[in-house]
């Protein structure tokens, strides 16, 4: 009976996968990683839809080094109602300092994106993925990685988040052009799922082979 319980436990499944060889072990780790990624996505989507209620009021503009990345003409489409609404909330006219960029010939002129747009995406992504890092360290890879690997992970995540935030904004603009109103309402959620998939593709090999390498069996025996 004890052996049967061990087989259906997570530890028993880990041992069984390891006995099948490195390929099966990697596949099993990928399955566990996908489960954790699903939890990360749920946390991220909840925060991404809740945090705008707090940060939409923030009208401080992004610093110069981020303004080139988050160009309002790249991430918002003034030709759509969704894009025009976002511009009215998240873009400040650099000449007047007023909220809502000036649109001329379908282009935002002299507009700067605010922290109110970036922070909900950034914080929801970062908080969710910090949870994912520790959960993967504990259950997916069973790693004893040093503390500084977490610092490396944070730097990597900041770069990924900046890219995925830009990508989400661009994708929301694309979806907003669709003729189906129900799809427009799901734009933020769909963009969040797509960005999460991109991050997963990058993070799994980075965590498995670099940041959360599993401790060698011979090192455990020696210890």
N, C-alpha and C positions, 0 to 999 in steps of 0.2 A: 504493500500500500504506500509506503514511504517513497519507494522508487517511482511509482506512478505519479505521485504528487510532484516529485522533482522534475519529471518529464514535461509536465504541463506548466511548470513555473517558468518565469522569464529566464532564470539562471539555467534551468534545464534545457530550454530552447537554445540559449547561447552556447552551451556545451555541445549540444547535438549538432548545431551548425558548424562549430569549430572542428568537430570530428570529421565532417564531410569534406573539409579542405578549405583553402583560402578563398576560392571563388564563391562557394556557398556562404561562407562567413561574411564576405563583402555584401552579397545579396541580402542577407539577413540584416546586416547593419543598415543597408539602404532602406529596407522596410521600416525599421525602427526610426530612422532619420525622417522618413516621410510622415510617420505618425506624429513625431515631434513638430515637424514643419506644419502639419495640419493644425496643431494646437497654437503654434506661433501665428499662423494666418488668422485664426479666430480672434486671438488677442489683438492683433494688429488692426483687423477690420473694425472691431468694436471701438478701439481707441481712435481710429481714423475718422469715425463717424461721430464720436463724442467730443473730441478735442476741439473741432472747429467751433463748437458752442462757446468755448472759452477764448480761443485765439483769433476768431474773426474780428474782434475789436482792436487787435494790435495793428497799428498802421505805421510802425517804424519800418523804414525801408532797409533792404538788404545791403550789406557792405559792397564796395566796388568789385571785389574779386568774385563775388557770387552773382553780380548783376549780369555779367556776360553769359553765365550758364543759364540763369533763369530769365531769359529775355521774354517779355510778355507776348511777343509776336510768335514765339516758338511754342509756348505752352498754353496759350489761349487763342481761340478763334473768334475774332470780333464779328464774323458773319453769322454766328449762331447765337441764339438766345442764351444758351448756357455760357458761352464765352463772354458775351456782353455783361452777364450778371457777375461772372468771376472778376472781370476787369473792374467793375464798379466797386467790388469789395476788396480786391487784392492788389490794385495798381494805384500808385500815387504819381501825379503829374509833377515832373521835376521842376518845371518853371513856376508853378503856382503853389505846389505843396498840397494841393487838394486831392482828395481821394477820387479815383476814377480817371483813367488815362484819356487823353485826347485822341480820338480816332479820326484819321483822315485817309480817304480812299481805301478803307478796309484795313488800315495799319495803325497800330498804337504808336504815337509819336511822343518821345521823351518820357515814357512811362517807366516806373521802377516798381518791381514786385516787392511786397511787404513780407515781414516775418510772419504775419498772420496766415499767409498761404503756406510757407515752408514748414513752420513748427509742427502743425498737426501730423503731416506726413513723416517728418523727421523723428519726432518723439515716439509716435506709435510704432514705427519701424524699429527704433533703437531699443525701446523697452521690451518689445516682444522678442527680439533676437537675443537680448541678454538672457532672458529666460531660456530660449532655445539652446544657447551655448552651454549653460550649466546642466540642462537636462540631457543634452547629448554627451557631455563629459561624463555624467554619472551613469546613464543607462545604455546609450548607443555604442560608445567606444570604450567605456570603462577606463578612462585615461587618468594618469596622475601628472598631467602637463603642469609645468611651473606657472606661477602667477603672471609672469611677463607675457606669456602667450595670450592671456586675456587682453592685455594692453595692445598687442599686435592685432587681435581680433577687433577691438574697438576702432582702431585706425582703418582696418579693412572695411568694417561696417559703415563708417562715416563716408568713405568713398563710394561704397555700393548704394548707400541711402541717397546721397546727392544725385547719383545717376538715376536711380529708380524713381526719385521724386520728380526729376525732370521728365523721365519716361512716362510716369503716371499722368502728369499734367498734359503732355503731348497726346497721350492715348485718350484722355477725357475729351480733349478737343476733337479728336477723330470720331469718337463715338457720338459726340454731340451733333455731328452732321447727319447721323442716321435719321430716317424719316419716322422711326417708331418712338413715340414718347415714352413707352415703358422701358425701352433700352436706354434712353437718355437718363432716366432716373437711376439706373444701375451703373452709370459710367464710373463713378468713384470706386465702387466695389469691384467691378471688372478690372479696372486699372490696378487696383491693389493686388488682386489675384495674379495678374500677369507679372507685376513687379516681384511678387513673392516667388514665382516660378524661376525668374532670372536669378534671384539671389540663391535659391536652392541649388541650381546648377553650378554656381560658383562655390558655394560654401561646403557642399559635401566632400569634394576632393580636398579642399583646403583643410577641413577639420580632420578628415581621416588620415591624410598623409603628412600634414605639417603641424597643425595646431593642437590636435588631440590624439597624437599617436599613442597606441596602446603599449603598455609596459611589456617588455619582453619576458617570456616565461623563465628564461635562464637567469635574468636579473631578479625575478621574484624568488627563485630558488636560492640564489646566493644571499639575498637579504634575509 
